[in-house]
Amino acid sequence: MKCVGERGPTTTRRINFSDGDHALHVQAFFAWLPEDRHDAPGIDWTQLSSEVIGYLVNTVGESPWASSLALAAGIGRGAMKKRSLKKSIMRLHALLRGIQSLYGSKHVSELTQQVWESYVSQK
């Protein structure tokens, strides 16, 4: 079994994101985060809570929205408490999955005004 968020050698150890080992959580996050996002300007990824990191790594996982959700978390971190941030990321993830299931959208550039209007009218 692969270690959550790890893309290297296989291991039997699963990361517990509530064990207080924030350094390990951040390491797993960077293994999960697309490399082109590691140095996003103005975002200190190490400041994300383990709870948010765990959600992104375990639940968002390989979603086509992973990079966008990570950016939303990184930007929202300074403006929101960690519980509110996690709930917001969860809701945004659910919204994007709903749009993906209805319209097949898998990239931010596909979220056109027409897609949003159609989605809102269906809800």
C-alpha positions in Angstrom: 0.0 0.0 0.0 1.3 3.4 -0.9 1.8 6.0 1.8 -0.9 8.7 1.3 0.4 11.4 -0.9 3.6 9.6 -1.7 4.6 9.0 -5.3 7.8 7.1 -4.5 8.5 3.6 -3.2 5.6 1.6 -1.8 5.3 1.4 2.0 2.7 0.0 4.4 2.6 3.1 6.6 -0.5 5.3 6.3 -0.3 8.8 7.4 -2.5 9.8 10.3 -3.2 13.5 9.7 -4.5 14.0 13.3 -1.4 12.6 15.1 0.3 16.1 15.5 3.2 15.4 13.2 2.8 18.5 11.1 6.2 18.1 9.5 5.2 14.7 8.1 1.9 16.1 7.0 3.6 18.9 5.1 6.0 16.4 3.5 3.0 14.4 2.3 1.3 17.5 1.0 4.4 18.5 -1.0 4.5 15.0 -2.5 0.9 15.4 -3.5 0.9 19.0 -4.7 1.8 19.5 -8.3 5.4 20.7 -8.5 4.6 23.8 -10.4 2.6 25.0 -7.4 5.3 24.5 -4.8 6.5 28.1 -5.1 3.2 29.8 -5.6 3.8 33.5 -4.8 2.4 34.7 -1.5 1.5 31.2 -0.2 3.3 29.5 2.7 2.0 26.0 2.3 3.6 25.0 5.7 1.0 27.1 7.4 -1.9 25.0 6.2 -3.4 22.9 9.1 -2.9 19.2 9.1 -6.7 18.9 8.9 -6.8 20.7 5.6 -3.8 18.9 4.3 -5.3 15.6 5.2 -8.5 16.5 3.3 -6.6 17.6 0.2 -4.3 14.6 0.1 -6.8 11.9 1.1 -10.1 13.1 -0.4 -9.3 15.5 -3.2 -6.4 13.2 -4.2 -6.0 12.9 -7.9 -9.0 15.0 -8.8 -8.7 17.2 -11.8 -9.5 20.1 -9.4 -6.6 19.3 -7.0 -4.4 22.2 -8.0 -7.2 24.7 -7.9 -8.4 23.5 -4.5 -4.9 23.6 -3.1 -4.6 27.2 -4.4 -7.9 28.1 -2.8 -6.8 26.6 0.5 -3.4 28.4 0.3 -5.1 31.8 -0.4 -7.9 31.3 2.1 -5.6 30.2 4.9 -4.8 33.7 6.1 -8.4 34.9 5.9 -10.2 32.0 7.6 -10.0 29.9 10.7 -8.9 26.4 9.9 -12.3 24.7 10.5 -14.0 27.3 8.2 -11.3 26.8 5.6 -11.7 23.1 5.6 -15.5 23.4 5.3 -15.1 25.9 2.4 -12.7 23.6 0.6 -15.1 20.7 1.1 -18.0 22.6 -0.3 -16.0 23.9 -3.3 -14.8 20.4 -4.0 -18.5 19.1 -3.9 -19.5 22.0 -6.2 -16.8 21.2 -8.7 -17.5 17.5 -8.6 -21.2 18.3 -9.3 -20.3 20.4 -12.3 -17.9 17.7 -13.5 -20.5 15.0 -13.3 -23.1 17.1 -15.2 -20.9 18.7 -17.8 -17.7 16.7 -17.9 -15.7 19.8 -17.0 -12.2 18.9 -15.7 -10.4 22.2 -15.9 -11.0 25.7 -14.7 -11.0 27.1 -18.2 -14.1 25.0 -18.9 -16.1 26.8 -16.2 -17.6 29.2 -18.6 -20.5 31.6 -17.9 -22.8 29.2 -19.8 -21.8 26.3 -17.6 -22.4 28.3 -14.4 -25.8 29.6 -15.6 -26.9 26.1 -16.7 -25.7 24.6 -13.4 -27.5 27.3 -11.3 -30.7 26.9 -13.3 -30.6 23.1 -12.6 -30.2 23.6 -8.9 
